[in-house]
Amino acid sequence: MSALATPGFEDVKAAAARLAGQAHRTPVMRSRTVDAATGAQFFFKCENFQRMGAFKFRGGFNALSCFDAGQRRAGVAAFSSGNHAQAIALAAQILGIPATILMPADAPAMKVAATRGYGGEVVLYDRYKEDREVLARRLAEERGMTLIPPYDHPHVIAGQGTAALELLEDTGPLDALFVPLGGGGLLSGCALSARALAPQCKVYGVEPAAGNDGQQSFRAGRIVHIDTPRTIADGAQTQHLGEHTFAIIRREVEDIHTATDAELVDAMRFFAERMKMLVEPTGCLAFAAARRLAQPGQRIGVILSGGNVDLQRFTQLLGQAG
Amino acid sequence: MSALATPGFEDVKAAAARLAGQAHRTPVMRSRTVDAATGAQFFFKCENFQRMGAFKFRGGFNALSCFDAGQRRAGVAAFSSGNHAQAIALAAQILGIPATILMPADAPAMKVAATRGYGGEVVLYDRYKEDREVLARRLAEERGMTLIPPYDHPHVIAGQGTAALELLEDTGPLDALFVPLGGGGLLSGCALSARALAPQCKVYGVEPAAGNDGQQSFRAGRIVHIDTPRTIADGAQTQHLGEHTFAIIRREVEDIHTATDAELVDAMRFFAERMKMLVEPTGCLAFAAARRLAQPGQRIGVILSGGNVDLQRFTQLLGQAG
């Protein structure tokens, strides 16, 4: 656990100020088709249109913006299944900080290429055999770099929370907010914003059915560890929540739901056919559950967390279910 | 030629008032990748996110909103390679007007299905053998319906012009505006808005290289007719400009450029991979030329006219060039 305190909404607001002019203020999209089918009003926060294609830029840039001069010189190390890697690489490039990223060897080719494209040094590992956190800590120590973990860090959480802050600024009060859940950075940050800006709004996390450690943890009241789940939601193949993220999730989140891979494919197809958007499987988690659980008359926010899916992979996934 | 006068910017403003609350005010998207590659600033008006997936809703709804009580009762007839069909069907459904649509038998399956889904009656014809305008006029006469042509109608042109009106309201002055060109409804309407709101802005039409009747007409000073061109830009397979559209284009447009099918596929891939959007081949015309012609320092508006491409077709097109 970082020595820094678990963040609050003040930290989200400070992150928003640092991100102004750096992160896109992504659009909030509507769908009359979804609204007609559910009787609810859906508001989609399109982080698939964020810089580098996912919300992760928010947390990465915020964390690196908080580095002191010595940290900036020595550089940043990170481990990631994909989008955090690109986020750290891009933020480091913008801020002139050297970056080394540990990525799983089976991460989407597009994400590895994009990370290298942003100037990050990529070191590959086997996600089913090696412990990335141990590897990353060793790497950071050897090189004197600051390790920025993908979710369990106060500055990362505060940055991610700016997605819901913007959404709620645009929509006004919501009855429910559905957020994809991997390690909990996005969910915990967004829950801080929802609590402050829309106190009545119920916040739900949605994780892959194949790896419901978040749901288990939420119900058990302690962080449950699982093996790396096999799911198409490659951004949510986490083994456990973080200490900071769990502390916030326990306090601010209403419940954790799950979605199957088949539901994620259905949602991807819907976004492509009806909303003309590419959303990566992990980015579909929140909508996959929200469309099932929506009650007529509700105003429902849904975070689409990213759009980084190889076109070949996208085609393959939709083809299998078509 | 319709008995109505060729429209001006006042008609575009009147259309904008009718469309308020009916058409989406679509987002204007940016791309740092494009800006870095060209040295220009690009502003993408995303009509792929418009209702029914294309700008055509604007013109269709505006035209049907101008019907008198007798016309509303008798219904509307239309001919279209796709998006105009859906636009008329949806606008007719909203306004409670019966609609019959003549569509080419090889139109994208998604467009035919969507037109039927909006409650329109679809009559299919062979676009390479039959003259759709003759067929449509006969159909309208037999049924007492008002024929709304896809582009050469003052209310259609005025409606389409609201796309550039919104873009310029959002961006302020531009140096250049690139617009896809089929029959000229979108180009002429947008040129009216550009002239009024950004008098220094040069307006360019972009049509398929396989069917450059617009370019030929612009240079010859008279409407040139061609055979139906074979191009993946199925929304721009027109054989000639209209009398209203040509009158405006001659007066207000700087030049007409072309784009090859290969350039359209490149642009489709770019939008999907980097901007996470589905844009149909016709919708890529303006960008395909603009990225080639951009000068450093310019502020360039680009209309992405629609996103209605079958996923199977999309995959096939990208696969061939991959």
Interface residues (C-beta under 8 A of the other chain):
Chain A: H24 P27 M29 R30 R32 N48 F49 R51 G53 M110 R269 A272 E273 M275 K276 M277 L278 V279 G307 L311 Q312 T315 L318 G319 G322
Chain B: H24 P27 M29 R30 R32 N48 F49 R51 G53 M110 R269 A272 E273 M275 K276 M277 L278 V279 G307 L311 Q312 T315 L318 G319 G322
